[in-house]
């Protein structure tokens, strides 16, 4: 299934500064390359794993987007559920 690249690119770009802050300056570029190659699932999974690994907080709005994308893509709910504990209120 083909998704709208901008959904993913906008989501990832919301956390560019956070990843720079933890020393992952090129991580968003890597995710953008995956999206442009049509590797949406890999990009989303890598994003979620790194958000968890670096203990980064996700906004409740973005978490809702992530939840819907994961459900549509059949991505393990544990990936986004772990972030829901740390979700910030918007």
C-alpha positions in Angstrom: 0.0 0.0 0.0 1.2 3.5 -0.9 1.0 6.1 1.8 1.2 9.9 1.7 4.9 10.6 2.3 4.1 13.9 4.0 2.3 12.2 6.9 5.6 10.4 7.8 7.9 13.3 6.9 5.9 15.8 9.0 5.8 13.3 12.0 9.5 12.6 11.9 10.5 16.3 11.4 8.6 17.2 14.6 11.4 15.4 16.5 14.4 16.6 14.6 15.7 18.7 17.4 15.2 16.0 20.0 17.3 13.5 17.9 20.0 16.2 17.4 19.9 16.7 21.2 20.8 13.0 21.8 23.5 12.9 19.2 21.5 11.4 16.3 21.9 14.4 13.9 21.4 12.3 10.7 18.6 10.0 12.0 15.8 12.1 10.5 17.6 12.1 7.1 17.8 8.3 7.3 14.1 8.1 8.0 13.3 10.5 5.1 15.3 8.3 2.8 13.4 5.2 3.9 10.1 7.0 3.3 11.2 8.2 -0.2 12.0 4.6 -1.0 8.5 3.5 0.1 9.8 1.7 3.2 7.2 3.2 5.5 7.0 0.3 8.0 10.7 0.2 8.5 10.9 4.0 8.9 8.0 4.0 11.4 9.4 1.1 13.4 12.9 2.6 13.6 11.4 5.9 14.6 9.4 4.3 17.5 12.3 2.2 18.7 14.7 5.2 18.8 12.1 7.4 20.5 11.8 4.7 23.2 15.6 4.0 23.4 16.4 7.7 23.9 13.5 8.2 26.3 12.0 10.9 24.1 8.5 12.2 24.8 6.0 12.1 22.0 3.0 14.5 21.8 -0.4 13.0 22.3 -1.4 14.3 18.9 1.6 12.5 17.2 0.9 9.4 19.3 -2.6 9.3 17.9 -1.1 9.5 14.3 1.4 6.8 15.2 -1.3 4.5 16.6 -3.5 4.9 13.4 -0.5 4.3 11.2 0.6 1.2 13.2 -3.0 -0.2 13.1 -3.2 0.3 9.3 0.2 -1.2 8.7 -0.2 -4.1 11.1 2.8 -3.0 13.2 3.1 -4.4 16.6 1.1 -2.3 19.1 3.8 -2.7 21.7 6.0 -0.3 19.8 3.6 2.6 20.2 2.1 1.5 23.5 5.5 1.9 25.2 5.6 5.6 24.1 2.0 6.2 25.3 3.3 6.0 28.9 5.5 9.1 28.2 3.1 11.0 25.9 2.9 14.7 26.6 -0.4 16.6 26.6 -0.7 19.1 23.8 
